């Protein structure tokens, strides 16, 4: 008996979080965290759970604007070196968003490895903004090729990192933001004092900041004053902006 070929793995978009608007005007693609190396298929439930709180917040905030929010389900759990599987899947997801919804702006958003995937795939022509939460980045190697940033030109980029992150060095995201800022003024970075990799201690503030950024970049709403100041400030000030406790309780737009 002839051996059947193993079906090729494919990425997919999860169902829209919350009620899907009848007319979609913008899309957020949520990119879950993962592992450095793994050929295993990710658990759909675990992937969705890792970004569902942020997704619900964004879907609720953008409902009246026509925002569709989807989790991207990767083919592989790992980044896997030069294959950069999650970044390739993020680019596929942006293509899929355009196929489904037409010429609408797309924001790539993710924590950890998902943040790196968002930054790497940010050059997709449909992507207008990138949100990276405590992005997992490789240790810098003087002899190696640095993490690319030129693809981020013309996009608005927000990086958020806890100063007590023990899993991924916050200085790596600062240095990446510093390089990206040289090619693109629309880059800012917030530091969450004393918070760790999961940004749990100030979750409400982080989600408020994400909402402010995403709704502003996708739908042309004005940013809160701290975000406006962060974009305008020269390095290093705009790349080490402190996220104030209580941010979001009285946003002025």
ZAVEXTI-465884 format. One line per field, with one value per residue (C-alpha): residue number from 0; residue in three letters; chain; x, z, y. Coordinates in steps of 0.2 Angstrom, whole numbers. Each point is the difference from the previous one (the first is absolute). Last residue first. Example, Ala and Ser with C-alpha at 12.3 -4.5 7.8 and 13.67 -1.06 7.14 Angstrom:
i = 1 / 0
aa = SER / ALA
ch = A / A
east = 68 / -6
up = 36 / 3
north = -5 / -17
***
This chain:
i = 252 / 251 / 250 / 249 / 248 / 247 / 246 / 245 / 244 / 243 / 242 / 241 / 240 / 239 / 238 / 237 / 236 / 235 / 234 / 233 / 232 / 231 / 230 / 229 / 228 / 227 / 226 / 225 / 224 / 223 / 222 / 221 / 220 / 219 / 218 / 217 / 216 / 215 / 214 / 213 / 212 / 211 / 210 / 209 / 208 / 207 / 206 / 205 / 204 / 203 / 202 / 201 / 200 / 199 / 198 / 197 / 196 / 195 / 194 / 193 / 192 / 191 / 190 / 189 / 188 / 187 / 186 / 185 / 184 / 183 / 182 / 181 / 180 / 179 / 178 / 177 / 176 / 175 / 174 / 173 / 172 / 171 / 170 / 169 / 168 / 167 / 166 / 165 / 164 / 163 / 162 / 161 / 160 / 159 / 158 / 157 / 156 / 155 / 154 / 153 / 152 / 151 / 150 / 149 / 148 / 147 / 146 / 145 / 144 / 143 / 142 / 141 / 140 / 139 / 138 / 137 / 136 / 135 / 134 / 133 / 132 / 131 / 130 / 129 / 128 / 127 / 126 / 125 / 124 / 123 / 122 / 121 / 120 / 119 / 118 / 117 / 116 / 115 / 114 / 113 / 112 / 111 / 110 / 109 / 108 / 107 / 106 / 105 / 104 / 103 / 102 / 101 / 100 / 99 / 98 / 97 / 96 / 95 / 94 / 93 / 92 / 91 / 90 / 89 / 88 / 87 / 86 / 85 / 84 / 83 / 82 / 81 / 80 / 79 / 78 / 77 / 76 / 75 / 74 / 73 / 72 / 71 / 70 / 69 / 68 / 67 / 66 / 65 / 64 / 63 / 62 / 61 / 60 / 59 / 58 / 57 / 56 / 55 / 54 / 53 / 52 / 51 / 50 / 49 / 48 / 47 / 46 / 45 / 44 / 43 / 42 / 41 / 40 / 39 / 38 / 37 / 36 / 35 / 34 / 33 / 32 / 31 / 30 / 29 / 28 / 27 / 26 / 25 / 24 / 23 / 22 / 21 / 20 / 19 / 18 / 17 / 16 / 15 / 14 / 13 / 12 / 11 / 10 / 9 / 8 / 7 / 6 / 5 / 4 / 3 / 2 / 1 / 0
aa = UNK / UNK / UNK / UNK / UNK / UNK / UNK / UNK / UNK / UNK / UNK / UNK / UNK / UNK / UNK / UNK / UNK / UNK / UNK / UNK / UNK / UNK / UNK / UNK / UNK / UNK / UNK / UNK / UNK / UNK / UNK / UNK / UNK / UNK / UNK / UNK / UNK / UNK / UNK / UNK / UNK / UNK / UNK / UNK / UNK / UNK / UNK / UNK / UNK / UNK / UNK / UNK / UNK / UNK / UNK / UNK / UNK / UNK / UNK / UNK / UNK / UNK / UNK / UNK / UNK / UNK / UNK / UNK / UNK / UNK / UNK / UNK / UNK / UNK / UNK / UNK / UNK / UNK / UNK / UNK / UNK / UNK / UNK / UNK / UNK / UNK / UNK / UNK / UNK / UNK / UNK / UNK / UNK / UNK / UNK / UNK / UNK / UNK / UNK / UNK / UNK / UNK / UNK / UNK / UNK / UNK / UNK / UNK / UNK / UNK / UNK / UNK / UNK / UNK / UNK / UNK / UNK / UNK / UNK / UNK / UNK / UNK / UNK / UNK / UNK / UNK / UNK / UNK / UNK / UNK / UNK / UNK / UNK / UNK / UNK / UNK / UNK / UNK / UNK / UNK / UNK / UNK / UNK / UNK / UNK / UNK / UNK / UNK / UNK / UNK / UNK / UNK / UNK / UNK / UNK / UNK / UNK / UNK / UNK / UNK / UNK / UNK / UNK / UNK / UNK / UNK / UNK / UNK / UNK / UNK / UNK / UNK / UNK / UNK / UNK / UNK / UNK / UNK / UNK / UNK / UNK / UNK / UNK / UNK / UNK / UNK / UNK / UNK / UNK / UNK / UNK / UNK / UNK / UNK / UNK / UNK / UNK / UNK / UNK / UNK / UNK / UNK / UNK / UNK / UNK / UNK / UNK / UNK / UNK / UNK / UNK / UNK / UNK / UNK / UNK / UNK / UNK / UNK / UNK / UNK / UNK / UNK / UNK / UNK / UNK / UNK / UNK / UNK / UNK / UNK / UNK / UNK / UNK / UNK / UNK / UNK / UNK / UNK / UNK / UNK / UNK / UNK / UNK / UNK / UNK / UNK / UNK / UNK / UNK / UNK / UNK / UNK / UNK
ch = A / A / A / A / A / A / A / A / A / A / A / A / A / A / A / A / A / A / A / A / A / A / A / A / A / A / A / A / A / A / A / A / A / A / A / A / A / A / A / A / A / A / A / A / A / A / A / A / A / A / A / A / A / A / A / A / A / A / A / A / A / A / A / A / A / A / A / A / A / A / A / A / A / A / A / A / A / A / A / A / A / A / A / A / A / A / A / A / A / A / A / A / A / A / A / A / A / A / A / A / A / A / A / A / A / A / A / A / A / A / A / A / A / A / A / A / A / A / A / A / A / A / A / A / A / A / A / A / A / A / A / A / A / A / A / A / A / A / A / A / A / A / A / A / A / A / A / A / A / A / A / A / A / A / A / A / A / A / A / A / A / A / A / A / A / A / A / A / A / A / A / A / A / A / A / A / A / A / A / A / A / A / A / A / A / A / A / A / A / A / A / A / A / A / A / A / A / A / A / A / A / A / A / A / A / A / A / A / A / A / A / A / A / A / A / A / A / A / A / A / A / A / A / A / A / A / A / A / A / A / A / A / A / A / A / A / A / A / A / A / A / A / A / A / A / A / A / A / A / A / A / A / A
east = -41 / 2 / 2 / -7 / 2 / 11 / 17 / -3 / 19 / 10 / 8 / 18 / 6 / 17 / 0 / -7 / 13 / 15 / -2 / -10 / -17 / -14 / -6 / 0 / -8 / -15 / -1 / 0 / -13 / -13 / 0 / -12 / -11 / 5 / -9 / 14 / 14 / -11 / -10 / 16 / 10 / -14 / -5 / 18 / 2 / -16 / 6 / 16 / -8 / -12 / 14 / 11 / 6 / -3 / 12 / 4 / 19 / 1 / -5 / 11 / -3 / -9 / 10 / -8 / 8 / -3 / 2 / -7 / 16 / 5 / 18 / 9 / -14 / 2 / 18 / -5 / -16 / 12 / 11 / -14 / -7 / 16 / 2 / -17 / 9 / -12 / -4 / 5 / -11 / 2 / -1 / -16 / -1 / -12 / 5 / -11 / 3 / -9 / 4 / 9 / 17 / -3 / 8 / 17 / 1 / 9 / 7 / 18 / 11 / 13 / 18 / -4 / -13 / -16 / -10 / -15 / -17 / -15 / -12 / -6 / -16 / 2 / -13 / 2 / -9 / -5 / 1 / -8 / 16 / 9 / 15 / -5 / 3 / 16 / -7 / -16 / 10 / 11 / -15 / -8 / 16 / -4 / -16 / -10 / -8 / 0 / -12 / -8 / -8 / -14 / 1 / -12 / -7 / 2 / 15 / 8 / -1 / 7 / 15 / 3 / -2 / 13 / 12 / -3 / 3 / 17 / 4 / -5 / 11 / 16 / 8 / 17 / 0 / -15 / -13 / -8 / -18 / -3 / -14 / -6 / -17 / -3 / -13 / -13 / -7 / -12 / -2 / -15 / 2 / -15 / 8 / 18 / 0 / -9 / 12 / 15 / -4 / -6 / 16 / 11 / -8 / 0 / 19 / 7 / -17 / -1 / 17 / -4 / -16 / 7 / 14 / 16 / 6 / 17 / 15 / 8 / 14 / 0 / -17 / -17 / -10 / -16 / -2 / -16 / -6 / -9 / -11 / -8 / -15 / -11 / -18 / -13 / 11 / 5 / -7 / 13 / 17 / 0 / 2 / 18 / 11 / 9 / 18 / 2 / 9 / 3 / -9 / 11 / 0 / -8 / 11 / -4 / -7
up = 117 / 19 / 9 / 18 / 7 / -13 / 9 / 18 / 4 / -13 / -14 / 0 / -17 / -4 / -19 / -1 / 12 / -9 / -13 / -5 / 7 / -13 / 0 / 19 / 2 / -11 / 10 / 17 / -6 / -6 / -18 / -13 / -9 / -18 / -1 / 0 / 8 / 14 / 3 / 2 / 10 / 13 / 2 / 3 / 13 / 9 / -1 / 8 / 13 / 4 / 0 / 12 / 11 / -13 / -13 / -5 / 0 / 16 / 7 / 11 / -10 / -16 / -14 / -15 / -18 / -14 / -19 / -13 / -4 / -12 / -6 / 16 / 11 / -5 / 6 / 17 / 1 / -3 / 14 / 12 / -5 / 5 / 16 / 6 / 1 / -4 / 14 / 16 / -4 / 14 / -10 / -8 / -19 / -12 / -18 / -11 / -19 / -12 / -18 / -14 / 3 / 10 / -14 / 4 / 17 / -3 / 15 / -1 / -11 / 10 / 4 / 14 / 6 / 9 / 11 / -10 / 3 / 10 / -1 / 17 / -9 / -18 / -9 / -18 / -11 / -18 / -7 / -17 / -10 / 11 / 8 / 18 / -2 / 10 / 13 / 2 / 1 / 14 / 9 / -2 / 7 / 16 / -1 / -16 / -11 / -19 / -5 / -17 / -10 / -12 / -19 / -1 / 14 / -3 / -12 / 9 / 16 / -8 / -7 / 18 / 7 / -13 / 6 / 18 / -5 / -7 / 16 / 10 / -10 / 1 / -11 / 4 / 18 / 5 / 7 / 8 / 3 / -18 / -13 / 9 / 5 / -2 / 12 / -8 / 4 / -13 / 3 / -7 / 9 / 12 / 5 / 2 / 19 / 3 / -12 / 7 / 18 / -5 / -10 / 15 / 11 / -13 / -4 / 10 / 0 / -19 / -1 / 14 / -8 / -17 / 7 / -11 / -12 / 4 / -10 / 15 / 2 / 9 / 7 / -2 / 3 / -8 / -15 / 0 / -17 / 2 / -15 / -6 / -9 / 1 / -5 / 8 / 16 / 7 / 17 / 13 / -5 / -18 / -3 / 0 / -15 / -8 / -3 / -11 / 2 / -15 / -1 / 3 / -16 / 0 / -1 / -15 / 5
north = 311 / 2 / -16 / 1 / -18 / -6 / 2 / -4 / -3 / 9 / -9 / 8 / 5 / -7 / 0 / 18 / 6 / -9 / 6 / 16 / 3 / 1 / -18 / -1 / 17 / -5 / -17 / 10 / 12 / -13 / -3 / 8 / -12 / -3 / -17 / -13 / 9 / 8 / -15 / -10 / 12 / 5 / -18 / -6 / 13 / -5 / -18 / 4 / 10 / -14 / -13 / 10 / -14 / -13 / 6 / -18 / 3 / 9 / 17 / 10 / 16 / -2 / 7 / 8 / 0 / 12 / -1 / 11 / 9 / -14 / -4 / 6 / -5 / -18 / -1 / 7 / -11 / -15 / 6 / 3 / -18 / -7 / 10 / -8 / -17 / -14 / -13 / 10 / 15 / 12 / 16 / -6 / 4 / 9 / 3 / 11 / 2 / 11 / -6 / 9 / -8 / -16 / -11 / 9 / -8 / -17 / -9 / 1 / -11 / -9 / 4 / 12 / -12 / 8 / -12 / -5 / 9 / -5 / 15 / 7 / 6 / 4 / 11 / 3 / 12 / 3 / -17 / -3 / 1 / -13 / 8 / -4 / -18 / 1 / 11 / -10 / -16 / 7 / 5 / -18 / -7 / 10 / 9 / 4 / 13 / 2 / 15 / -1 / 14 / -4 / -4 / -15 / -9 / -19 / 1 / 14 / -9 / -16 / 10 / 6 / -17 / -7 / 14 / -6 / -18 / 5 / 9 / -15 / -12 / 10 / -13 / 8 / -7 / -11 / 13 / -14 / -6 / -4 / 3 / 15 / 5 / 18 / 8 / 11 / 17 / 9 / 19 / 9 / 17 / -4 / -16 / 7 / 1 / -17 / -9 / 8 / -5 / -17 / -3 / 6 / -13 / -13 / 1 / -15 / -9 / -1 / -9 / -12 / -5 / -2 / -11 / 3 / -13 / -7 / 4 / 10 / 12 / 17 / -3 / 9 / 16 / 3 / 12 / 10 / 7 / 16 / 6 / 16 / 6 / -15 / 2 / -12 / 0 / -17 / -2 / -4 / -7 / -5 / -19 / -5 / 3 / -14 / -6 / -16 / -16 / -10 / -17 / -15 / -10 / -17 / -15 / -11 / -17
***
